[in-house]
Amino acid sequence: MKIGFIGLGQMGKPMALNLLKSGAAVYVHSADRSTYAAMQQAGAMPVDQAADLGDADVVFLCLPHGDVVRDVLFGAGGLAARLRPGQVVVDTSTIAYGTTVEVAEALRKSGIDFVDAPVSGMEARAVDGTLTVMCGGERAVFERIEPLLRHMGNQILFMGPAGSGQLTKLINQLLFDINCAGLAEILPMAVKMGLDPAQVATVVNSGTGRSYASEFFVPRMLKDSFSSGYPMKHAYKDLVSAAELGARLCMPMPVLAAATATYQTALLKGHGDRDKGAMVLPFEELLGVKFRSPDA
């Protein structure tokens, strides 16, 4: 079997490396060629153009947003024109539901199978091969690629028709975003009222206020570290997708709207290159405090 993998960023590179464990020949392409030497040393084979993967049995995508996915597949010299009926495109990117449905339909008309398979879990889980993978598409196609997905994740879920994986990922991300926004608002208040940040962190992460967001970001806030997670400017697309769905389907989401305003404030303050923990910075500035350990 020949596997193609396009996109070797923070998540894509370890996912592609784990696919080598399948025993298949893995060919990779990325706009950033700096990873090629390491990938080649591990056993993968870099190619110059995405279209060079047109003969792969399965092509994985791990790209930053929907416009890039469209361009790689359908742009000038795009991959889709080189694919043949029966090949499978697996999109592990996180993109809008509507874009995913459009891509799936365009490929279907050419006889190309498609599965949207966004992942949940940060870089460490991508390295360990313990991601959660949410899949949308035809079940028979999913079952064909499931053994490959099991090299990248330990929770592989079939969610329904094309787009269902993206919808599931969106729900998970929105709950995560709400948690991050809540931490950003409340933790500086604790310092303003005279409480010790390290002790507050201990209570939160051992009590009922605990969440994955608090376990990941609160220790990093204490250390003044805001570069461990996905950059906010890229992750903002999830909130845009939710706003579009809410407007189109007339679904009120007031808590999410408030979290979105917190997110937007951090972006407008210039923190887009930092992770979601940096949403705390505008509130610290507003209250004139820092949620930090003394030795940060």
N, C-alpha and C positions, 0 to 999 in steps of 0.2 A: 504494500500500500504506500502511496505517496501522499503526504500531508503538506499543505501550504499554510503558512502562518504570516499574516500581515499586521504589523504594529508591534514594536518591541519596546514599549514604554515601561513604566513602573510595574504594571500588572502583566503586560503581554510577554515580556522577556521570561519571567519565571514560568508562566503558563506554557510557553513554547518549549522551554527546557524540560518540563515535566512530560510533554508529549513524546520526547525521545524515549521515555521508558516503555512506550508501546511497541517498540521494535520497528516501527515504520520509518521510512526515509522522510525527514522533516526538512523542508525548504522554507526559508524565511525571507521577508522583505520588510524594510522600515525606511521611513523618510529620514530617520537619524541613523547614519551608518556607524556610529561610534560603538555599537554593540556587536558588530559583525565578527570581530576577531574572537571575542569570548564565545559567541554562538558557534562559530566554526570549530573552535577548540573543543567544545562540548559534543560536537558531532552533527550539528545542523549545517545546512548548506545555504548560504546567502545567495540571493538573486538580485539583479539590478533593477528590474521592473516588476510591478505587481502582476502585470499581464503574463510574465514568464511562468506564473503558477497555473496557467490555464489547463494544464494536463494533470493537475493534482486530483486525487479521488475526493478529498475533502479539503476545503479551504476555510481556515479560521480567520476572523477579523477581530482585532482588538484596537479600536480607533477612538479618537477623542470625542467626536460628535457626528451627528447625522450627515452633515454636508460632506465630511470626509468620506464616510461610508458610500454615499451616492457617487462621489467623484471617483473613488477607487473602482467601483463596480461599473459605472455608466458614463464616466467622463471620457475625454479624448484618450484613446488607447486603453480604455478601461478593461477590467478583467472579464466582465460578463460576456463580451463579444467573443472571448476565447473559450468559454466554457461549453460543454456539450450536455445533452440530456442525461440525467442520472447522476451527475456530480452534485455534491452537497456544499452549500455555503453555510457556515455556522458563524453567526455574528455575536461575539461576546461583548461587544461595545455596549455602553449605556446611552441609548438615543431615544428620541420621542416615539411614542406608540404609533402615531400616524405615519411617521417616516418608515418604521418597521413594516407596517402593513403594505405601504407602497412598494418597498423593496421586495417583499415576499411575492407580491402579485406580478411585478415586472419580471422576476426570475421564473415564476411559475409559467408564464406565457412562453418562455423559451425551454421549458422542460427541466429547469434547474431546481433541485430541491433546496429548501431553506429552513433553517431553525434559528430563531433568536434565542440566545443563551447567555444573557447578562449574568454577571457573577456578583456575589456579596462576600466581603472579607477584604481586609487590607493586604498590603504587600507581603507581610509575614505569612499569611495563610496561602497566598499564591505560591510562595516559595515552598511551603510545606505540602502543597497539593491538597489542602483541606478547605477549599472554597465551597460555598453554596452556589449551585448553578440552577437557574430557573429557566425552563425551556418552553418555547411555543412553536407549533408547527404541526405536521402530520405525525401521528404516533409511530407509524412504521419507519419514518425517516429518523425520528428520535431514537428508536431502538437500534438502528444501524450505527449511530454515532455514540450511543451511551457508553460503550467500553472505552472510547477515547476520552470522553468527559471525566471518567472515573480516575484518570491519571492527574486531573487538575482539581477535582473536588471530591469531598466525601458525602455531600448531600446533593444528589442529582434529582431534580423534581420536574416531572412533566406537568405543565399547567394548563394546556389546552391549545387552541388554534394559534396561528402566527400572531405575534404581538402580546400573547399572554405572559411570556417571560418578562418582557419589558414592563408590563403593567404591574406584575408582582414585584419586580425590582423597585419600581417607582414607589409603591406603597411602603416598602421597607425603608427606602431612603428618606421619604418624607417624615416618617416617625423618628428616624435618626436626626434629621434636621431640627425637628421640634425639640428634641432632647438637648441638642447643642445650643439652641437659642435660649432655652430655659436656664441652662448652666451659665451662659453669658450674662444673663440679666440678674440672677439671684446671687451668684458667688461674690461679685463686688459689693453687693448690699451687706453681706455678712461681714466683710472687712470694714465697711463704713460704720457698722454698728459696734466695732471693737473686737470682733472675734478673730481668733488665730487661724490663718488660712490652712496650715497643715492639719490642725485638729478638725477643722470643718471638713477637709478632704477625707480624713479618716472616717468621720461619721457618715458622710454621703456614700462613700464606697463600701461601707459595711452595713448600711441601713436601707430603709425603704426608698430612699432617693437614688439608689444605685441604678445605673443603666450601662450599656456598652459604651455609650458616649462619655459618661462620667469616668468609667474605668480607664478608657483610653486617653481622654484629653485632660482630666483634672491633674494627674501627676505631671503632665507636660506643662500645664499652666504654671504650676508651682515652680518649675524649672525655667520658666520664661522661654519655652520651646514651642514654636508654632510652625514647624516644617516637617512633621512626621506623617501627616495625612495628605489626602488629595487636595490640590489647590482649590480654594473657594471659587475662583473665576471660572474654572472648568465645571465644578460640581453644580453651579448655579442653574445649569440647564434642567435639572430635575424640578426645580421650583417653577421654572417657566412652563415646563410640560404640565405640571399640576394646575397652574393658573389657566392654561388653555383648555384643559379638560373640564375644569370647574365652570368656566365661562360658557363653553359649548353645551354642556349638559345641565347647566343651572344647578350645580351642587354647591351649597354653602360650606366653606371650610374656614371659619373665623380664626381658629387657633393656628392653622397653617398660614393664614394671611398675616397674622402677627409675627410669626417666626420668619416669614419672608421679609418683612420690614426690618427685622434685626439683621438678617443676612445682607440686605441691600445697604444698610447703614455701614456695615463693615467693608463692603466693596467700595462704597463711595469714599470711605476714609483711606482707601489705598491698600487694603489688606488682601487683595485678590490672589496674590501669589502665596499666601499663607494658608494653613489648613483651617478647618472649621472651628477649632479651638480659639482662633484669633477673633471670633465674634465677641469675645470678652473684652477686647481692647477698647472699643468705643465706650462701653459702660464704665470701665476703669477710668477712662479720661473724663467722663461726665461726672463721676463721683470723687475724682481726685484720689484714688486708692490703687493698690496693686495686689492682686491675689497671687502672692509669691512666697516661697520659702525665704528665710533670711539670707541663705547662702546662694540664692539664685544669681 
